[in-house]
Amino acid sequence: MAASIKLSELPVGASATVREFPKTGSAFIRLREMGLLAGTRVTLIRTAPLGDPLEIKLRGYNLTLRKTEADYVLVEPTTA
């Protein structure tokens, strides 16, 4: 099992599996409702020129997150 990193630290084009997700806060409830759950595979599509926001692909659609939100989501990078 690879070490978990913050979603905001994932390199562009890399895929990962969500491992840990905060369980409080209205922003995090909204993200969970959009499908960002533990066990979900995500791919970092791109970042804005200054690094914020981030665009990820999950469950067949693209989602844009603030870097501060992505800092709270721990992912395990996929090796293959």
ZAMARGU-4260 file (C-alpha; in steps of 0.2 Angstrom, whole numbers, plus 5000, padded with zeros to 4 digits):
<rodrens>
0) 5000/5000/5000 | 5007/5017/4995 | 5008/5032/5007 | 4993/5044/5006 | 4996/5061/5000
5) 4985/5077/4999 | 4974/5078/4983 | 4982/5095/4981 | 4999/5087/4980 | 4995/5075/4966
10) 5004/5078/4950 | 4994/5083/4934 | 4989/5068/4924 | 4991/5056/4939 | 4977/5045/4946
15) 4973/5041/4964 | 4960/5033/4975 | 4952/5043/4989 | 4957/5036/5006 | 4951/5048/5019
20) 4939/5063/5018 | 4934/5075/5032 | 4917/5071/5039 | 4911/5089/5044 | 4908/5105/5036
25) 4895/5111/5023 | 4908/5112/5009 | 4913/5094/5012 | 4895/5088/5013 | 4893/5096/4996
30) 4908/5087/4989 | 4902/5070/4995 | 4885/5073/4987 | 4895/5076/4971 | 4903/5059/4972
35) 4920/5062/4981 | 4919/5047/4993 | 4932/5036/5000 | 4937/5022/4987 | 4933/5034/4972
40) 4946/5035/4959 | 4951/5052/4953 | 4963/5060/4940 | 4970/5077/4941 | 4966/5085/4925
45) 4974/5102/4927 | 4978/5116/4939 | 4976/5135/4936 | 4992/5145/4932 | 4994/5150/4950
50) 4989/5132/4957 | 4971/5136/4962 | 4959/5129/4958 | 4961/5111/4953 | 4951/5101/4940
55) 4949/5083/4944 | 4939/5069/4934 | 4929/5057/4944 | 4914/5046/4940 | 4914/5051/4922
60) 4913/5070/4925 | 4925/5085/4929 | 4925/5094/4946 | 4934/5110/4950 | 4940/5111/4968
65) 4949/5125/4978 | 4966/5120/4983 | 4961/5123/5002 | 4947/5110/4999 | 4959/5097/4991
70) 4971/5099/5005 | 4959/5090/5016 | 4956/5075/5005 | 4969/5061/5007 | 4972/5050/4991
75) 4983/5035/4987 | 4992/5037/4970 | 4989/5023/4958 | 5005/5015/4951 | 4998/5008/4935
</rodrens>
